[in-house]
């Protein structure tokens, strides 16, 4: 059974590099992206050799298992070809390439992968990354030492743990078989796309359900608009669906599309200067490299130092935040204690220090002075105001408010004066006095 679907392939140098070290292939049943590494010509040669070696797999296989064995064997044997190339041309020592490919067999996708190029599956509106990046930062993500978002901007994100190159004649290649179905869309891309266009924007573009060629153009434009610091290559494959079946000749893009082969310079520097500045490599510097054991040990030690620094900085930031919160709380509380208000307790008028607020169980005011003024003696209108509290900007103002309340207390009425007892009326004694009697006798 022949695979039915439609596909498109596109590759671009990007906005920084001067040459394209990527290669891509879109055929009848075979779809591949290879991202070369190794300098100005080494990457070109490596990715082109990989596509050339894999191209015969664009044929019909009797079973997915047969295709998987052929795909694995071919990718591994390509390492031997790269070793031979480096032996014949010593100036290319250190060349290598990633390989991410699919062989479609009936209702199955047979996948082979090494490096950090990616294969995605878009199905029923959901985007899933099918391959795992063989990078140093991916190992950090898998061990929980950094997050996927941190991995996107990690200074060592271009360090490959596995690659197809001239250093290992038997590289470890991931191969597996997945069922596929009509309506699936497979996306193969170099990290020149995935490093700039994140999964959310990739999924958003795929949801527009444009034909593969238009989708590829749209994604390439997003990568270029994002700066495209590396070569950008992608292959899009639709399984069945509304788009026309593929009937033409294979599409080969990138360095493998050069019909005259790749020019190899007479000599080149063997120093991978991108090691020192992996984030902003120059146009002709390698975007990836495979470290030796000594360098890998240094990377691990560097990451431990970075984790330790991050913890120290994080703990310091927490201490500063706690100190700032404590200082702010103290300043706020100190300010509240410069405020006063007049209120009441159960039976008298009271001056309170603070404000009429609480933070949880903590009250921001306390009774400062019990004035002894009974609330029952204050007129109803003023009593109501006192019970609702009256704010004051200072203690003096609070005391003045209390004086005003006291002035509203009616004075007690005076008791009427007591009447003096009347003097008794003197009644003349009608009895003659002894003197009178004596005078008569005389």
Secondary structure as UniProt FT lines:
FT   STRAND          5..12
FT   STRAND          22..26
FT   STRAND          30..37
FT   HELIX           39..54
FT   HELIX           55..57
FT   HELIX           64..88
FT   HELIX           90..92
FT   TURN            93..94
FT   STRAND          96..97
FT   STRAND          99..105
FT   TURN            106..107
FT   STRAND          108..114
FT   STRAND          118..123
FT   TURN            124..125
FT   STRAND          126..129
FT   HELIX           136..142
FT   TURN            143..144
FT   HELIX           148..152
FT   TURN            155..158
FT   STRAND          159..160
FT   STRAND          164..165
FT   STRAND          174..179
FT   TURN            182..183
FT   STRAND          185..189
FT   HELIX           191..194
FT   TURN            195..196
FT   HELIX           199..206
FT   TURN            207..208
FT   HELIX           212..225
FT   TURN            226..227
FT   STRAND          232..239
FT   STRAND          251..254
FT   HELIX           255..257
FT   TURN            259..260
FT   HELIX           273..275
FT   TURN            283..284
FT   STRAND          289..290
FT   HELIX           293..336
FT   TURN            337..338
FT   STRAND          340..344
FT   STRAND          348..359
FT   TURN            360..361
FT   STRAND          362..374
FT   HELIX           375..377
FT   HELIX           380..387
FT   STRAND          390..392
FT   HELIX           395..407
FT   HELIX           434..441
//
